[in-house]
Amino acid sequence: MPLSPSRFIALSGRPHYRLSAASSHLKLPRHCQQLHELRANQRLAPHRSFSSTTQNPDQQRGADLVRRRQLLNRVREYQLTRGKNTKTIDEMSINKPNVREVLKGKYPAKTHARKVKEWIVANGGDAEGVVYLEGQKTKMNEDNDQEQPFRQRRYFFYLTGCNLPDCYVAFDMKTEKSTLFIPPIDPDEVIWSGLPLSPEEALQKYEIDDCKPSTEINAYLSSASTPKSTIYAISGQISDETTFLAFNNKNFDLLKTAVEECRVIKTPYEIALITHANNVSTAAHTAVMAAAKSATNERELEAIFLKSCIERGCRNQAYGSIMASGTAAATLHYVANDQPLAGKLNLLVDAGAEKDCYASDITRTFPISGKFSPESRAIYEIVLRMQKEAIESLKAGVSWDEVHSQAHRTAISGLLDLGILKGDAKAIFDARTSVAFFPHGLGHYLGMDTHDCGGHPNYADKDPMFRYLRKRGTLPAGSVITVEPGIYFCRFIIEPYLKDEKHKGFIDEKVLEKYWEVGGVRIEDNILITESGYENLTETPKETADVETVVAA
């Protein structure tokens, strides 16, 4: 999901590679090795590794034919089972990475708490302090007696794995003991909502050392303090009834940054959650593609996406789905999802399921008729090349600024070939004319938030090519980032360039006229960065022929 250039506060070669047993020579970061070995031991269907040998053209054509037949069979399976409740997340995945064994364990809250402690101490904090975090409170609508939809505070969840409202957690940095505080039973509420989680059940479910009623939080904080210890909390996330009077030292600055920086590097459990969400979303995206020809309105396809995710156990979406048909695809965060499909060339679907507070973020663009128009195909293949080249370059230590820059160079090359741009490629790049067609950042960190923290964006950057890039600097192993290049034909953005002396000489208006109806093309995958390369967590079809096959079927 890209950063919209109109909103400062919102974000914007080779086939899919997945690490297999055959690629054991690759050096994964230690925290990812467990997940890699698990998948290898489960004998998953092999994926091409970095050491794959080059096939001759006949072999490649044969492999492509087999893949498309398999894809068509899966689409037919979906059509035969449409409307039936799907009981497993794997049934409609294009490939079937099994992460259940990892997810049978507990969410690694203590591992996260220790990481946060280490960051605080490394940045001048007190090694014997207490970390205090509050979960989200139950909130009522201001004009009726209904509760607002609950969304857990991510800082709290990171140290608990608890998705309940009105809770607290305290982590004693000296003893590394974690105590969760949950609401006590309210007899008047049981008849309406049933019995809440008990402390005994919480100890079984979460990676915590103790569980107490939330009414005991102030007594605990008073007993946990020492004359020299520091309480670490996040400003603006402290209840009025909570008191830190027993602590001589109070720090409201370090904890938020500590959690945000620690969240960048994912544990195997977190990677499994993101992979699970991707599998569910792949099934939903494929279902939308398969239904597009018979649908009449964007809202029907949004309903199919949501239904598919809910059937597979993901009730929540990571963000509001984008079902943008025709020229609406040029609007980066289009959310109306209510327009008819008749007469439109393409549909851009940017949507992702959420699994236990962890997001997926996938975008696909496809022809509603099942066959790309010549202009749409040309733009699609440029964007696909932009994405493949970007993904191929990824590994730990790579500069994200440079990957983003290369995506612009590839876009310029493709648009020059089509005649939309004219002149010298370097001059076009230096003038930043390509920003008219690719106005958002190449991608962003992904985790508990769709636009996850720790990327250090600079929205005040005077360079329009980098202003909306939500990750700046190099990529560390264990991070998950989206790769989502796009080319758009938005009159509101492009027409000022046509009047600007700096840019208008690089754009051929007559050629451009043929492409307005394409709207926009974006392709987005979720990528795990490793020491030696990457792992693509997204299996959704994106090859031109595959996309057409799914829709036409």
Buried (B, 14 or more C-beta within 10 A) or exposed (E): BBBBBEEEEBBBEEBBBBBBBBBEEBBBBEBBEBBBBBBBEBEBEEBBBBEBEEEEEEEEEEEBEEBBEEBBEBBEEBEEEEEEEBEEBBBBBBEBBBBEBBBEEBBBBBBBBBBBBBBBBEEEBBEBBBBBBBBBEEEEEEEEEEEEEBBBBBBBBBBBBBBBBBBBBBBBBBEEBBBBBBBEEEEEEEEEEEEBBEBEEBBEBBBBBBBBEBEBBBEBBEEBBBEEBBBBBBEEBBEEEEEBEBBEBEBBEBBBBBBBBBBBBBBBBBBBBBBBBBBBBBBBBBBBBBBBBEBEBBBBBBBBBBBBBBBBBBEBBBBBBBBBBBBBBBBBBBBEBEBEBEEBBBBBBBBBBBBBBBBBBBBBBBBBBBEBBEBBBBBBBBBBBBBBBBBBBBBBEBEBBEBBBBBBBBBBBBBBEBEBBEBEBEEBBEBBBBBBBBBBBBBBBBBBBBBBBBBEBBEEEEEEBBBBBBBBEBBBBBBBBBBBBBBBBBEEBBEEBEEBEEBEBBBBEEBBEBBBBBBBBBBBBBBBBBBBBBBBBBBBBBBBEBBBBBBBB
